[in-house]
Amino acid sequence: MRDIEHTIDITAETLYEAVAAALAVLQQDSWVGEIAQGLNTVGVLVQQPPVKHEVKMKDFLSWLERPGGSPAEVALRDRVRKLLAKPNGSPSAKSR
């Protein structure tokens, strides 16, 4: 919101899992509550070989809420939801 960029190194198997893992780590800091949804992006730089992705928060949240799909996709979304779950069990990405 104030043109501040934060960087986190994480390990993930998929792009959306990387976004969720990074958001889960960032939620440990109080400023994270100010991350706006919608067209804001989370940058993902893949190492080995280096690849950078940008994901619109609205696309990430839409994918996260999508029902059905292949068993692998359903399992992946469940795993990503668990990464984002607050202690009370509700996904933190929905609260903003």
C-alpha positions as CSV (number, residue, x, y, z in Angstrom):
1,M,0.0,0.0,0.0
2,R,3.0,2.3,0.5
3,D,5.3,1.1,-2.2
4,I,7.1,-1.2,0.2
5,E,8.5,-4.5,-1.1
6,H,9.3,-7.4,1.1
7,T,11.1,-10.6,0.1
8,I,10.9,-14.1,1.6
9,D,12.7,-17.2,0.5
10,I,10.4,-20.3,0.6
11,T,10.2,-23.7,-0.9
12,A,7.0,-24.8,-2.8
13,E,5.9,-27.3,-5.4
14,T,3.5,-24.9,-7.2
15,L,3.0,-21.2,-7.9
16,Y,-0.1,-20.9,-5.7
17,E,1.5,-22.9,-2.9
18,A,4.4,-20.4,-3.1
19,V,2.0,-17.5,-2.8
20,A,0.3,-19.1,0.2
21,A,3.5,-20.0,1.9
22,A,4.9,-16.5,1.5
23,L,1.6,-15.0,2.8
24,A,1.7,-17.4,5.8
25,V,5.2,-16.3,6.7
26,L,4.3,-12.6,6.3
27,Q,1.2,-12.9,8.5
28,Q,3.6,-13.2,11.4
29,D,4.3,-9.5,11.1
30,S,1.7,-6.9,12.1
31,W,1.9,-4.9,8.9
32,V,0.5,-7.7,6.8
33,G,-3.1,-6.8,7.7
34,E,-2.6,-3.8,5.3
35,I,-2.0,-5.9,2.2
36,A,-4.8,-5.0,-0.2
37,Q,-6.6,-7.5,-2.3
38,G,-7.8,-7.2,-5.9
39,L,-5.3,-6.2,-8.5
40,N,-2.3,-6.1,-6.2
41,T,0.3,-8.7,-7.0
42,V,2.7,-11.1,-5.2
43,G,5.9,-11.6,-7.1
44,V,7.3,-15.1,-7.2
45,L,10.9,-15.7,-8.5
46,V,11.6,-19.3,-9.2
47,Q,15.2,-20.5,-8.7
48,Q,16.7,-23.3,-10.8
49,P,16.2,-22.0,-13.4
50,P,15.2,-18.5,-12.4
51,V,11.6,-17.7,-13.4
52,K,9.5,-14.8,-12.0
53,H,5.7,-14.9,-11.8
54,E,3.2,-12.3,-10.6
55,V,-0.2,-13.4,-9.4
56,K,-3.1,-11.1,-8.9
57,M,-4.6,-11.6,-5.4
58,K,-8.1,-11.8,-7.0
59,D,-6.9,-14.7,-9.2
60,F,-5.2,-16.4,-6.3
61,L,-8.4,-16.1,-4.1
62,S,-10.6,-17.2,-7.0
63,W,-8.5,-20.3,-7.5
64,L,-8.5,-21.0,-3.8
65,E,-12.3,-20.9,-3.6
66,R,-12.9,-22.9,-6.8
67,P,-14.8,-26.1,-6.2
68,G,-14.0,-29.5,-7.6
69,G,-11.2,-30.3,-10.1
70,S,-8.9,-33.3,-10.3
71,P,-8.0,-35.1,-7.1
72,A,-4.5,-33.6,-7.3
73,E,-5.9,-30.0,-7.7
74,V,-8.4,-30.5,-4.8
75,A,-5.6,-31.8,-2.6
76,L,-3.4,-28.9,-3.6
77,R,-6.0,-26.3,-2.7
78,D,-6.6,-28.0,0.6
79,R,-2.9,-27.9,1.3
80,V,-2.7,-24.2,0.3
81,R,-5.8,-23.4,2.5
82,K,-4.0,-25.0,5.5
83,L,-1.0,-22.8,4.9
84,L,-3.2,-19.7,5.1
85,A,-5.3,-20.9,8.0
86,K,-5.4,-18.7,11.1
87,P,-5.3,-20.4,14.5
88,N,-9.1,-20.1,14.6
89,G,-9.3,-22.1,11.3
90,S,-10.5,-19.4,9.0
91,P,-8.5,-18.5,5.9
92,S,-6.8,-15.1,6.6
93,A,-6.8,-14.1,3.0
94,K,-10.6,-13.8,3.1
95,S,-10.6,-11.4,6.1
96,R,-9.3,-8.4,4.0
